[in-house]
Structure formats: C-alpha cells, structure tokens
Amino acid sequence: MEMSKYSEQDDMTAKNPLSVIFKHVGSTITVVLKSGEKYTGILSKVDNYMNLLIDEAIEEYGDKTTRYGRVLIRGNNILYIQLNKL
C-alpha cells in the first residue's frame, strides 16, 4: 500500500487549531468548558489566546438552559470546540 505524499507545510497547517477556528468566524459553534458548561452560538471573534466571543449564546449546564446575547469565553477554560462544516 502506497502512502500519500504530504509536505511539511501541510503538516503544520493541520496541527494549527487556531487557523481552523479563525476560518469559522461567523459560523455556529459549540464550546464545552472544563467545568462542564456547554455554549452554542455564533462565533463572533477569536484571538491568539483562543479567547472566544460568541453571539446568541445558549448555555447548557446540567438540566438548566440559559440564553445570553453575548458571552466571552477565556481560552484556558475550554475543554473542546465543536465546529460545523463550512
């Protein structure tokens, strides 16, 4: 079986999560925090520290659901981010 060829630059692009997140500004995302809260909304802004500004955010924590106009999530609190296809 032949392995597909890739360049070192392709490898670097695949390993840079910030570049992927920057491409999803304006899209709906879901963010799960280390503390268990889950936020879903439209990614408005992101910075180099992976701080996220989410509009039309919905917070889910346990059985409770709360709607917010805008939330700011500090990057070091993020467990994972789920992105929708572009």
PDB file of N, CA, C and O in Angstrom:
ATOM      1  N   MET A   1       0.849  -1.170   0.000  1.00  0.00           N
ATOM      2  CA  MET A   1       0.000   0.000   0.000  1.00  0.00           C
ATOM      3  C   MET A   1       0.897   1.236   0.000  1.00  0.00           C
ATOM      4  O   MET A   1       1.846   1.333   0.778  1.00  0.00           O
ATOM      5  N   GLU A   2       0.580   2.165  -0.877  1.00  0.00           N
ATOM      6  CA  GLU A   2       1.377   3.380  -1.004  1.00  0.00           C
ATOM      7  C   GLU A   2       0.803   4.476  -0.112  1.00  0.00           C
ATOM      8  O   GLU A   2      -0.405   4.709  -0.084  1.00  0.00           O
ATOM      9  N   MET A   3       1.694   5.138   0.614  1.00  0.00           N
ATOM     10  CA  MET A   3       1.275   6.249   1.476  1.00  0.00           C
ATOM     11  C   MET A   3       1.184   7.507   0.630  1.00  0.00           C
ATOM     12  O   MET A   3       1.999   7.715  -0.269  1.00  0.00           O
ATOM     13  N   SER A   4       0.198   8.344   0.913  1.00  0.00           N
ATOM     14  CA  SER A   4       0.078   9.602   0.174  1.00  0.00           C
ATOM     15  C   SER A   4       1.177  10.555   0.618  1.00  0.00           C
ATOM     16  O   SER A   4       1.603  10.546   1.772  1.00  0.00           O
ATOM     17  N   LYS A   5       1.625  11.380  -0.325  1.00  0.00           N
ATOM     18  CA  LYS A   5       2.698  12.327  -0.034  1.00  0.00           C
ATOM     19  C   LYS A   5       2.104  13.586   0.574  1.00  0.00           C
ATOM     20  O   LYS A   5       1.003  14.007   0.218  1.00  0.00           O
ATOM     21  N   TYR A   6       2.845  14.175   1.488  1.00  0.00           N
ATOM     22  CA  TYR A   6       2.425  15.450   2.052  1.00  0.00           C
ATOM     23  C   TYR A   6       3.663  16.289   2.297  1.00  0.00           C
ATOM     24  O   TYR A   6       4.762  15.766   2.479  1.00  0.00           O
ATOM     25  N   SER A   7       3.471  17.578   2.300  1.00  0.00           N
ATOM     26  CA  SER A   7       4.595  18.471   2.545  1.00  0.00           C
ATOM     27  C   SER A   7       4.632  18.838   4.018  1.00  0.00           C
ATOM     28  O   SER A   7       3.654  18.650   4.742  1.00  0.00           O
ATOM     29  N   GLU A   8       5.764  19.360   4.453  1.00  0.00           N
ATOM     30  CA  GLU A   8       5.904  19.798   5.836  1.00  0.00           C
ATOM     31  C   GLU A   8       4.919  20.926   6.135  1.00  0.00           C
ATOM     32  O   GLU A   8       4.410  21.017   7.252  1.00  0.00           O
ATOM     33  N   GLN A   9       4.647  21.772   5.169  1.00  0.00           N
ATOM     34  CA  GLN A   9       3.703  22.875   5.366  1.00  0.00           C
ATOM     35  C   GLN A   9       2.290  22.337   5.588  1.00  0.00           C
ATOM     36  O   GLN A   9       1.560  22.867   6.427  1.00  0.00           O
ATOM     37  N   ASP A  10       1.890  21.294   4.854  1.00  0.00           N
ATOM     38  CA  ASP A  10       0.584  20.670   5.069  1.00  0.00           C
ATOM     39  C   ASP A  10       0.479  20.148   6.497  1.00  0.00           C
ATOM     40  O   ASP A  10      -0.566  20.276   7.137  1.00  0.00           O
ATOM     41  N   ASP A  11       1.560  19.563   6.992  1.00  0.00           N
ATOM     42  CA  ASP A  11       1.588  19.023   8.336  1.00  0.00           C
ATOM     43  C   ASP A  11       1.425  20.138   9.368  1.00  0.00           C
ATOM     44  O   ASP A  11       0.708  19.963  10.353  1.00  0.00           O
ATOM     45  N   MET A  12       2.075  21.273   9.160  1.00  0.00           N
ATOM     46  CA  MET A  12       1.977  22.397  10.092  1.00  0.00           C
ATOM     47  C   MET A  12       0.568  22.976  10.082  1.00  0.00           C
ATOM     48  O   MET A  12       0.045  23.326  11.140  1.00  0.00           O
ATOM     49  N   THR A  13      -0.050  23.085   8.926  1.00  0.00           N
ATOM     50  CA  THR A  13      -1.399  23.629   8.825  1.00  0.00           C
ATOM     51  C   THR A  13      -2.388  22.735   9.566  1.00  0.00           C
ATOM     52  O   THR A  13      -3.283  23.228  10.252  1.00  0.00           O
ATOM     53  N   ALA A  14      -2.231  21.450   9.429  1.00  0.00           N
ATOM     54  CA  ALA A  14      -3.143  20.514  10.077  1.00  0.00           C
ATOM     55  C   ALA A  14      -3.020  20.566  11.594  1.00  0.00           C
ATOM     56  O   ALA A  14      -3.979  20.246  12.297  1.00  0.00           O
ATOM     57  N   LYS A  15      -1.865  20.961  12.112  1.00  0.00           N
ATOM     58  CA  LYS A  15      -1.638  20.967  13.550  1.00  0.00           C
ATOM     59  C   LYS A  15      -1.881  22.330  14.190  1.00  0.00           C
ATOM     60  O   LYS A  15      -1.636  22.491  15.385  1.00  0.00           O
ATOM     61  N   ASN A  16      -2.357  23.315  13.428  1.00  0.00           N
ATOM     62  CA  ASN A  16      -2.589  24.635  13.982  1.00  0.00           C
ATOM     63  C   ASN A  16      -4.087  24.847  14.194  1.00  0.00           C
ATOM     64  O   ASN A  16      -4.790  25.252  13.268  1.00  0.00           O
ATOM     65  N   PRO A  17      -4.581  24.575  15.405  1.00  0.00           N
ATOM     66  CA  PRO A  17      -6.023  24.689  15.625  1.00  0.00           C
ATOM     67  C   PRO A  17      -6.548  26.114  15.495  1.00  0.00           C
ATOM     68  O   PRO A  17      -7.704  26.309  15.120  1.00  0.00           O
ATOM     69  N   LEU A  18      -5.724  27.111  15.795  1.00  0.00           N
ATOM     70  CA  LEU A  18      -6.187  28.497  15.685  1.00  0.00           C
ATOM     71  C   LEU A  18      -6.572  28.853  14.264  1.00  0.00           C
ATOM     72  O   LEU A  18      -7.560  29.556  14.051  1.00  0.00           O
ATOM     73  N   SER A  19      -5.813  28.384  13.291  1.00  0.00           N
ATOM     74  CA  SER A  19      -6.140  28.714  11.900  1.00  0.00           C
ATOM     75  C   SER A  19      -7.495  28.129  11.509  1.00  0.00           C
ATOM     76  O   SER A  19      -8.238  28.740  10.741  1.00  0.00           O
ATOM     77  N   VAL A  20      -7.813  26.965  12.027  1.00  0.00           N
ATOM     78  CA  VAL A  20      -9.108  26.344  11.743  1.00  0.00           C
ATOM     79  C   VAL A  20     -10.229  27.143  12.400  1.00  0.00           C
ATOM     80  O   VAL A  20     -11.269  27.375  11.783  1.00  0.00           O
ATOM     81  N   ILE A  21     -10.026  27.561  13.641  1.00  0.00           N
ATOM     82  CA  ILE A  21     -11.050  28.322  14.366  1.00  0.00           C
ATOM     83  C   ILE A  21     -11.277  29.677  13.713  1.00  0.00           C
ATOM     84  O   ILE A  21     -12.422  30.111  13.587  1.00  0.00           O
ATOM     85  N   PHE A  22     -10.205  30.360  13.292  1.00  0.00           N
ATOM     86  CA  PHE A  22     -10.346  31.663  12.634  1.00  0.00           C
ATOM     87  C   PHE A  22     -11.223  31.554  11.381  1.00  0.00           C
ATOM     88  O   PHE A  22     -11.965  32.485  11.067  1.00  0.00           O
ATOM     89  N   LYS A  23     -11.147  30.438  10.670  1.00  0.00           N
ATOM     90  CA  LYS A  23     -11.950  30.254   9.456  1.00  0.00           C
ATOM     91  C   LYS A  23     -13.436  30.106   9.765  1.00  0.00           C
ATOM     92  O   LYS A  23     -14.265  30.251   8.866  1.00  0.00           O
ATOM     93  N   HIS A  24     -13.789  29.823  11.012  1.00  0.00           N
ATOM     94  CA  HIS A  24     -15.186  29.591  11.390  1.00  0.00           C
ATOM     95  C   HIS A  24     -15.854  30.809  12.025  1.00  0.00           C
ATOM     96  O   HIS A  24     -16.963  30.697  12.546  1.00  0.00           O
ATOM     97  N   VAL A  25     -15.197  31.967  11.989  1.00  0.00           N
ATOM     98  CA  VAL A  25     -15.841  33.186  12.489  1.00  0.00           C
ATOM     99  C   VAL A  25     -17.096  33.428  11.653  1.00  0.00           C
ATOM    100  O   VAL A  25     -17.043  33.408  10.424  1.00  0.00           O
ATOM    101  N   GLY A  26     -18.212  33.654  12.317  1.00  0.00           N
ATOM    102  CA  GLY A  26     -19.498  33.825  11.645  1.00  0.00           C
ATOM    103  C   GLY A  26     -20.315  32.548  11.578  1.00  0.00           C
ATOM    104  O   GLY A  26     -21.477  32.574  11.174  1.00  0.00           O
ATOM    105  N   SER A  27     -19.720  31.433  11.969  1.00  0.00           N
ATOM    106  CA  SER A  27     -20.412  30.136  11.948  1.00  0.00           C
ATOM    107  C   SER A  27     -20.898  29.767  13.349  1.00  0.00           C
ATOM    108  O   SER A  27     -20.442  30.321  14.349  1.00  0.00           O
ATOM    109  N   THR A  28     -21.820  28.832  13.395  1.00  0.00           N
ATOM    110  CA  THR A  28     -22.300  28.319  14.674  1.00  0.00           C
ATOM    111  C   THR A  28     -21.307  27.297  15.211  1.00  0.00           C
ATOM    112  O   THR A  28     -20.868  26.402  14.489  1.00  0.00           O
ATOM    113  N   ILE A  29     -20.956  27.442  16.498  1.00  0.00           N
ATOM    114  CA  ILE A  29     -20.031  26.515  17.146  1.00  0.00           C
ATOM    115  C   ILE A  29     -20.606  26.089  18.489  1.00  0.00           C
ATOM    116  O   ILE A  29     -21.528  26.710  19.018  1.00  0.00           O
ATOM    117  N   THR A  30     -20.046  25.027  19.021  1.00  0.00           N
ATOM    118  CA  THR A  30     -20.361  24.581  20.373  1.00  0.00           C
ATOM    119  C   THR A  30     -19.051  24.481  21.133  1.00  0.00           C
ATOM    120  O   THR A  30     -18.082  23.899  20.645  1.00  0.00           O
ATOM    121  N   VAL A  31     -19.026  25.053  22.334  1.00  0.00           N
ATOM    122  CA  VAL A  31     -17.829  25.054  23.170  1.00  0.00           C
ATOM    123  C   VAL A  31     -18.169  24.390  24.495  1.00  0.00           C
ATOM    124  O   VAL A  31     -19.148  24.759  25.144  1.00  0.00           O
ATOM    125  N   VAL A  32     -17.370  23.418  24.896  1.00  0.00           N
ATOM    126  CA  VAL A  32     -17.542  22.770  26.190  1.00  0.00           C
ATOM    127  C   VAL A  32     -16.370  23.176  27.071  1.00  0.00           C
ATOM    128  O   VAL A  32     -15.209  23.064  26.675  1.00  0.00           O
ATOM    129  N   LEU A  33     -16.691  23.651  28.272  1.00  0.00           N
ATOM    130  CA  LEU A  33     -15.669  24.107  29.205  1.00  0.00           C
ATOM    131  C   LEU A  33     -15.234  22.980  30.133  1.00  0.00           C
ATOM    132  O   LEU A  33     -15.947  21.991  30.302  1.00  0.00           O
ATOM    133  N   LYS A  34     -14.063  23.137  30.730  1.00  0.00           N
ATOM    134  CA  LYS A  34     -13.541  22.144  31.666  1.00  0.00           C
ATOM    135  C   LYS A  34     -14.476  21.948  32.853  1.00  0.00           C
ATOM    136  O   LYS A  34     -14.511  20.870  33.446  1.00  0.00           O
ATOM    137  N   SER A  35     -15.234  22.985  33.200  1.00  0.00           N
ATOM    138  CA  SER A  35     -16.154  22.931  34.339  1.00  0.00           C
ATOM    139  C   SER A  35     -17.485  22.254  34.000  1.00  0.00           C
ATOM    140  O   SER A  35     -18.300  22.024  34.892  1.00  0.00           O
ATOM    141  N   GLY A  36     -17.714  21.931  32.720  1.00  0.00           N
ATOM    142  CA  GLY A  36     -18.911  21.205  32.320  1.00  0.00           C
ATOM    143  C   GLY A  36     -19.949  22.018  31.575  1.00  0.00           C
ATOM    144  O   GLY A  36     -20.851  21.440  30.968  1.00  0.00           O
ATOM    145  N   GLU A  37     -19.854  23.358  31.599  1.00  0.00           N
ATOM    146  CA  GLU A  37     -20.815  24.165  30.853  1.00  0.00           C
ATOM    147  C   GLU A  37     -20.627  23.958  29.358  1.00  0.00           C
ATOM    148  O   GLU A  37     -19.520  23.708  28.880  1.00  0.00           O
ATOM    149  N   LYS A  38     -21.737  24.067  28.631  1.00  0.00           N
ATOM    150  CA  LYS A  38     -21.708  23.920  27.170  1.00  0.00           C
ATOM    151  C   LYS A  38     -22.369  25.156  26.574  1.00  0.00           C
ATOM    152  O   LYS A  38     -23.492  25.499  26.943  1.00  0.00           O
ATOM    153  N   TYR A  39     -21.680  25.826  25.655  1.00  0.00           N
ATOM    154  CA  TYR A  39     -22.199  27.022  24.998  1.00  0.00           C
ATOM    155  C   TYR A  39     -22.315  26.765  23.505  1.00  0.00           C
ATOM    156  O   TYR A  39     -21.397  26.231  22.883  1.00  0.00           O
ATOM    157  N   THR A  40     -23.450  27.148  22.936  1.00  0.00           N
ATOM    158  CA  THR A  40     -23.662  27.067  21.499  1.00  0.00           C
ATOM    159  C   THR A  40     -24.087  28.440  21.018  1.00  0.00           C
ATOM    160  O   THR A  40     -24.946  29.079  21.625  1.00  0.00           O
ATOM    161  N   GLY A  41     -23.482  28.897  19.921  1.00  0.00           N
ATOM    162  CA  GLY A  41     -23.829  30.201  19.371  1.00  0.00           C
ATOM    163  C   GLY A  41     -22.979  30.518  18.160  1.00  0.00           C
ATOM    164  O   GLY A  41     -22.293  29.651  17.619  1.00  0.00           O
ATOM    165  N   ILE A  42     -23.034  31.773  17.742  1.00  0.00           N
ATOM    166  CA  ILE A  42     -22.305  32.215  16.554  1.00  0.00           C
ATOM    167  C   ILE A  42     -20.968  32.798  16.981  1.00  0.00           C
ATOM    168  O   ILE A  42     -20.916  33.739  17.773  1.00  0.00           O
ATOM    169  N   LEU A  43     -19.888  32.236  16.454  1.00  0.00           N
ATOM    170  CA  LEU A  43     -18.552  32.724  16.774  1.00  0.00           C
ATOM    171  C   LEU A  43     -18.361  34.099  16.152  1.00  0.00           C
ATOM    172  O   LEU A  43     -18.358  34.244  14.930  1.00  0.00           O
ATOM    173  N   SER A  44     -18.203  35.105  17.003  1.00  0.00           N
ATOM    174  CA  SER A  44     -18.074  36.479  16.542  1.00  0.00           C
ATOM    175  C   SER A  44     -16.612  36.890  16.394  1.00  0.00           C
ATOM    176  O   SER A  44     -16.231  37.495  15.393  1.00  0.00           O
ATOM    177  N   LYS A  45     -15.798  36.559  17.392  1.00  0.00           N
ATOM    178  CA  LYS A  45     -14.374  36.918  17.367  1.00  0.00           C
ATOM    179  C   LYS A  45     -13.568  35.860  18.089  1.00  0.00           C
ATOM    180  O   LYS A  45     -14.074  35.154  18.961  1.00  0.00           O
ATOM    181  N   VAL A  46     -12.306  35.764  17.710  1.00  0.00           N
ATOM    182  CA  VAL A  46     -11.360  34.873  18.371  1.00  0.00           C
ATOM    183  C   VAL A  46     -10.000  35.559  18.346  1.00  0.00           C
ATOM    184  O   VAL A  46      -9.685  36.270  17.393  1.00  0.00           O
ATOM    185  N   ASP A  47      -9.186  35.351  19.391  1.00  0.00           N
ATOM    186  CA  ASP A  47      -7.850  35.938  19.401  1.00  0.00           C
ATOM    187  C   ASP A  47      -6.793  34.838  19.481  1.00  0.00           C
ATOM    188  O   ASP A  47      -7.121  33.651  19.483  1.00  0.00           O
ATOM    189  N   ASN A  48      -5.531  35.238  19.546  1.00  0.00           N
ATOM    190  CA  ASN A  48      -4.426  34.280  19.535  1.00  0.00           C
ATOM    191  C   ASN A  48      -4.329  33.443  20.806  1.00  0.00           C
ATOM    192  O   ASN A  48      -3.589  32.460  20.835  1.00  0.00           O
ATOM    193  N   TYR A  49      -5.062  33.813  21.860  1.00  0.00           N
ATOM    194  CA  TYR A  49      -5.100  33.029  23.094  1.00  0.00           C
ATOM    195  C   TYR A  49      -6.306  32.092  23.119  1.00  0.00           C
ATOM    196  O   TYR A  49      -6.569  31.443  24.132  1.00  0.00           O
ATOM    197  N   MET A  50      -7.030  32.021  22.017  1.00  0.00           N
ATOM    198  CA  MET A  50      -8.233  31.219  21.839  1.00  0.00           C
ATOM    199  C   MET A  50      -9.386  31.709  22.722  1.00  0.00           C
ATOM    200  O   MET A  50     -10.299  30.945  23.035  1.00  0.00           O
ATOM    201  N   ASN A  51      -9.340  32.997  23.125  1.00  0.00           N
ATOM    202  CA  ASN A  51     -10.498  33.602  23.769  1.00  0.00           C
ATOM    203  C   ASN A  51     -11.568  33.751  22.702  1.00  0.00           C
ATOM    204  O   ASN A  51     -11.269  34.161  21.580  1.00  0.00           O
ATOM    205  N   LEU A  52     -12.814  33.423  23.034  1.00  0.00           N
ATOM    206  CA  LEU A  52     -13.896  33.420  22.055  1.00  0.00           C
ATOM    207  C   LEU A  52     -14.996  34.383  22.465  1.00  0.00           C
ATOM    208  O   LEU A  52     -15.361  34.450  23.639  1.00  0.00           O
ATOM    209  N   LEU A  53     -15.520  35.120  21.515  1.00  0.00           N
ATOM    210  CA  LEU A  53     -16.704  35.945  21.711  1.00  0.00           C
ATOM    211  C   LEU A  53     -17.819  35.285  20.912  1.00  0.00           C
ATOM    212  O   LEU A  53     -17.725  35.151  19.692  1.00  0.00           O
ATOM    213  N   ILE A  54     -18.879  34.871  21.612  1.00  0.00           N
ATOM    214  CA  ILE A  54     -19.973  34.132  20.983  1.00  0.00           C
ATOM    215  C   ILE A  54     -21.260  34.925  21.127  1.00  0.00           C
ATOM    216  O   ILE A  54     -21.636  35.312  22.233  1.00  0.00           O
ATOM    217  N   ASP A  55     -21.938  35.169  20.005  1.00  0.00           N
ATOM    218  CA  ASP A  55     -23.219  35.872  19.991  1.00  0.00           C
ATOM    219  C   ASP A  55     -24.363  34.865  19.990  1.00  0.00           C
ATOM    220  O   ASP A  55     -24.199  33.717  19.579  1.00  0.00           O
ATOM    221  N   GLU A  56     -25.537  35.323  20.465  1.00  0.00           N
ATOM    222  CA  GLU A  56     -26.741  34.479  20.524  1.00  0.00           C
ATOM    223  C   GLU A  56     -26.447  33.161  21.238  1.00  0.00           C
ATOM    224  O   GLU A  56     -26.878  32.094  20.801  1.00  0.00           O
ATOM    225  N   ALA A  57     -25.707  33.254  22.341  1.00  0.00           N
ATOM    226  CA  ALA A  57     -25.230  32.068  23.047  1.00  0.00           C
ATOM    227  C   ALA A  57     -26.322  31.410  23.880  1.00  0.00           C
ATOM    228  O   ALA A  57     -27.153  32.079  24.495  1.00  0.00           O
ATOM    229  N   ILE A  58     -26.295  30.098  23.882  1.00  0.00           N
ATOM    230  CA  ILE A  58     -27.156  29.285  24.741  1.00  0.00           C
ATOM    231  C   ILE A  58     -26.235  28.465  25.634  1.00  0.00           C
ATOM    232  O   ILE A  58     -25.383  27.721  25.148  1.00  0.00           O
ATOM    233  N   GLU A  59     -26.412  28.606  26.947  1.00  0.00           N
ATOM    234  CA  GLU A  59     -25.613  27.858  27.914  1.00  0.00           C
ATOM    235  C   GLU A  59     -26.421  26.675  28.416  1.00  0.00           C
ATOM    236  O   GLU A  59     -27.581  26.821  28.801  1.00  0.00           O
ATOM    237  N   GLU A  60     -25.805  25.508  28.410  1.00  0.00           N
ATOM    238  CA  GLU A  60     -26.416  24.307  28.978  1.00  0.00           C
ATOM    239  C   GLU A  60     -25.504  23.807  30.087  1.00  0.00           C
ATOM    240  O   GLU A  60     -24.310  23.588  29.879  1.00  0.00           O
ATOM    241  N   TYR A  61     -26.085  23.630  31.268  1.00  0.00           N
ATOM    242  CA  TYR A  61     -25.318  23.123  32.405  1.00  0.00           C
ATOM    243  C   TYR A  61     -26.255  22.269  33.245  1.00  0.00           C
ATOM    244  O   TYR A  61     -27.151  22.787  33.912  1.00  0.00           O
ATOM    245  N   GLY A  62     -26.047  20.977  33.209  1.00  0.00           N
ATOM    246  CA  GLY A  62     -26.974  20.067  33.871  1.00  0.00           C
ATOM    247  C   GLY A  62     -28.321  20.118  33.165  1.00  0.00           C
ATOM    248  O   GLY A  62     -28.398  19.974  31.945  1.00  0.00           O
ATOM    249  N   ASP A  63     -29.377  20.322  33.935  1.00  0.00           N
ATOM    250  CA  ASP A  63     -30.726  20.411  33.363  1.00  0.00           C
ATOM    251  C   ASP A  63     -31.120  21.840  33.024  1.00  0.00           C
ATOM    252  O   ASP A  63     -32.212  22.074  32.507  1.00  0.00           O
ATOM    253  N   LYS A  64     -30.253  22.790  33.306  1.00  0.00           N
ATOM    254  CA  LYS A  64     -30.576  24.209  33.137  1.00  0.00           C
ATOM    255  C   LYS A  64     -30.070  24.738  31.790  1.00  0.00           C
ATOM    256  O   LYS A  64     -28.937  24.471  31.390  1.00  0.00           O
ATOM    257  N   THR A  65     -30.933  25.494  31.099  1.00  0.00           N
ATOM    258  CA  THR A  65     -30.567  26.146  29.839  1.00  0.00           C
ATOM    259  C   THR A  65     -30.829  27.637  29.981  1.00  0.00           C
ATOM    260  O   THR A  65     -31.906  28.051  30.409  1.00  0.00           O
ATOM    261  N   THR A  66     -29.826  28.448  29.614  1.00  0.00           N
ATOM    262  CA  THR A  66     -29.940  29.902  29.718  1.00  0.00           C
ATOM    263  C   THR A  66     -29.509  30.531  28.407  1.00  0.00           C
ATOM    264  O   THR A  66     -28.526  30.107  27.799  1.00  0.00           O
ATOM    265  N   ARG A  67     -30.252  31.550  27.971  1.00  0.00           N
ATOM    266  CA  ARG A  67     -29.903  32.275  26.744  1.00  0.00           C
ATOM    267  C   ARG A  67     -29.203  33.580  27.107  1.00  0.00           C
ATOM    268  O   ARG A  67     -29.629  34.294  28.015  1.00  0.00           O
ATOM    269  N   TYR A  68     -28.131  33.879  26.389  1.00  0.00           N
ATOM    270  CA  TYR A  68     -27.389  35.124  26.559  1.00  0.00           C
ATOM    271  C   TYR A  68     -27.271  35.805  25.200  1.00  0.00           C
ATOM    272  O   TYR A  68     -27.284  35.141  24.164  1.00  0.00           O
ATOM    273  N   GLY A  69     -27.158  37.108  25.206  1.00  0.00           N
ATOM    274  CA  GLY A  69     -26.927  37.823  23.958  1.00  0.00           C
ATOM    275  C   GLY A  69     -25.509  37.606  23.464  1.00  0.00           C
ATOM    276  O   GLY A  69     -25.281  37.358  22.280  1.00  0.00           O
ATOM    277  N   ARG A  70     -24.546  37.704  24.394  1.00  0.00           N
ATOM    278  CA  ARG A  70     -23.136  37.585  24.021  1.00  0.00           C
ATOM    279  C   ARG A  70     -22.355  37.066  25.226  1.00  0.00           C
ATOM    280  O   ARG A  70     -22.580  37.501  26.356  1.00  0.00           O
ATOM    281  N   VAL A  71     -21.440  36.137  24.976  1.00  0.00           N
ATOM    282  CA  VAL A  71     -20.574  35.640  26.045  1.00  0.00           C
ATOM    283  C   VAL A  71     -19.124  35.687  25.584  1.00  0.00           C
ATOM    284  O   VAL A  71     -18.820  35.528  24.401  1.00  0.00           O
ATOM    285  N   LEU A  72     -18.241  35.908  26.548  1.00  0.00           N
ATOM    286  CA  LEU A  72     -16.800  35.865  26.320  1.00  0.00           C
ATOM    287  C   LEU A  72     -16.271  34.662  27.074  1.00  0.00           C
ATOM    288  O   LEU A  72     -16.485  34.533  28.280  1.00  0.00           O
ATOM    289  N   ILE A  73     -15.583  33.785  26.368  1.00  0.00           N
ATOM    290  CA  ILE A  73     -15.029  32.584  26.980  1.00  0.00           C
ATOM    291  C   ILE A  73     -13.514  32.673  26.920  1.00  0.00           C
ATOM    292  O   ILE A  73     -12.924  32.834  25.851  1.00  0.00           O
ATOM    293  N   ARG A  74     -12.899  32.565  28.083  1.00  0.00           N
ATOM    294  CA  ARG A  74     -11.441  32.597  28.155  1.00  0.00           C
ATOM    295  C   ARG A  74     -10.876  31.272  27.636  1.00  0.00           C
ATOM    296  O   ARG A  74     -11.347  30.194  28.000  1.00  0.00           O
ATOM    297  N   GLY A  75      -9.875  31.373  26.796  1.00  0.00           N
ATOM    298  CA  GLY A  75      -9.341  30.206  26.106  1.00  0.00           C
ATOM    299  C   GLY A  75      -8.855  29.086  26.998  1.00  0.00           C
ATOM    300  O   GLY A  75      -9.003  27.914  26.651  1.00  0.00           O
ATOM    301  N   ASN A  76      -8.269  29.426  28.162  1.00  0.00           N
ATOM    302  CA  ASN A  76      -7.719  28.357  29.000  1.00  0.00           C
ATOM    303  C   ASN A  76      -8.799  27.576  29.755  1.00  0.00           C
ATOM    304  O   ASN A  76      -8.484  26.610  30.450  1.00  0.00           O
ATOM    305  N   ASN A  77     -10.062  27.978  29.627  1.00  0.00           N
ATOM    306  CA  ASN A  77     -11.169  27.237  30.242  1.00  0.00           C
ATOM    307  C   ASN A  77     -11.805  26.225  29.291  1.00  0.00           C
ATOM    308  O   ASN A  77     -12.681  25.461  29.696  1.00  0.00           O
ATOM    309  N   ILE A  78     -11.376  26.215  28.043  1.00  0.00           N
ATOM    310  CA  ILE A  78     -12.017  25.385  27.019  1.00  0.00           C
ATOM    311  C   ILE A  78     -11.508  23.947  27.077  1.00  0.00           C
ATOM    312  O   ILE A  78     -10.302  23.698  27.087  1.00  0.00           O
ATOM    313  N   LEU A  79     -12.453  23.007  27.114  1.00  0.00           N
ATOM    314  CA  LEU A  79     -12.113  21.589  27.020  1.00  0.00           C
ATOM    315  C   LEU A  79     -12.041  21.186  25.551  1.00  0.00           C
ATOM    316  O   LEU A  79     -11.055  20.597  25.108  1.00  0.00           O
ATOM    317  N   TYR A  80     -13.106  21.511  24.791  1.00  0.00           N
ATOM    318  CA  TYR A  80     -13.069  21.278  23.345  1.00  0.00           C
ATOM    319  C   TYR A  80     -14.069  22.176  22.643  1.00  0.00           C
ATOM    320  O   TYR A  80     -14.983  22.724  23.259  1.00  0.00           O
ATOM    321  N   ILE A  81     -13.872  22.314  21.328  1.00  0.00           N
ATOM    322  CA  ILE A  81     -14.736  23.121  20.473  1.00  0.00           C
ATOM    323  C   ILE A  81     -15.245  22.233  19.349  1.00  0.00           C
ATOM    324  O   ILE A  81     -14.474  21.522  18.705  1.00  0.00           O
ATOM    325  N   GLN A  82     -16.549  22.283  19.122  1.00  0.00           N
ATOM    326  CA  GLN A  82     -17.154  21.545  18.008  1.00  0.00           C
ATOM    327  C   GLN A  82     -17.515  22.551  16.926  1.00  0.00           C
ATOM    328  O   GLN A  82     -18.280  23.484  17.168  1.00  0.00           O
ATOM    329  N   LEU A  83     -16.964  22.362  15.734  1.00  0.00           N
ATOM    330  CA  LEU A  83     -17.196  23.270  14.612  1.00  0.00           C
ATOM    331  C   LEU A  83     -18.129  22.621  13.607  1.00  0.00           C
ATOM    332  O   LEU A  83     -18.056  21.414  13.373  1.00  0.00           O
ATOM    333  N   ASN A  84     -19.004  23.417  13.014  1.00  0.00           N
ATOM    334  CA  ASN A  84     -19.852  22.920  11.933  1.00  0.00           C
ATOM    335  C   ASN A  84     -19.088  23.008  10.622  1.00  0.00           C
ATOM    336  O   ASN A  84     -18.161  23.808  10.498  1.00  0.00           O
ATOM    337  N   LYS A  85     -19.462  22.204   9.654  1.00  0.00           N
ATOM    338  CA  LYS A  85     -18.821  22.261   8.341  1.00  0.00           C
ATOM    339  C   LYS A  85     -19.115  23.591   7.686  1.00  0.00           C
ATOM    340  O   LYS A  85     -20.209  24.139   7.824  1.00  0.00           O
ATOM    341  N   LEU A  86     -18.119  24.113   6.965  1.00  0.00           N
ATOM    342  CA  LEU A  86     -18.297  25.381   6.244  1.00  0.00           C
ATOM    343  C   LEU A  86     -19.003  25.153   4.938  1.00  0.00           C
ATOM    344  O   LEU A  86     -19.242  26.103   4.192  1.00  0.00           O
TER     345      LEU A  86
END
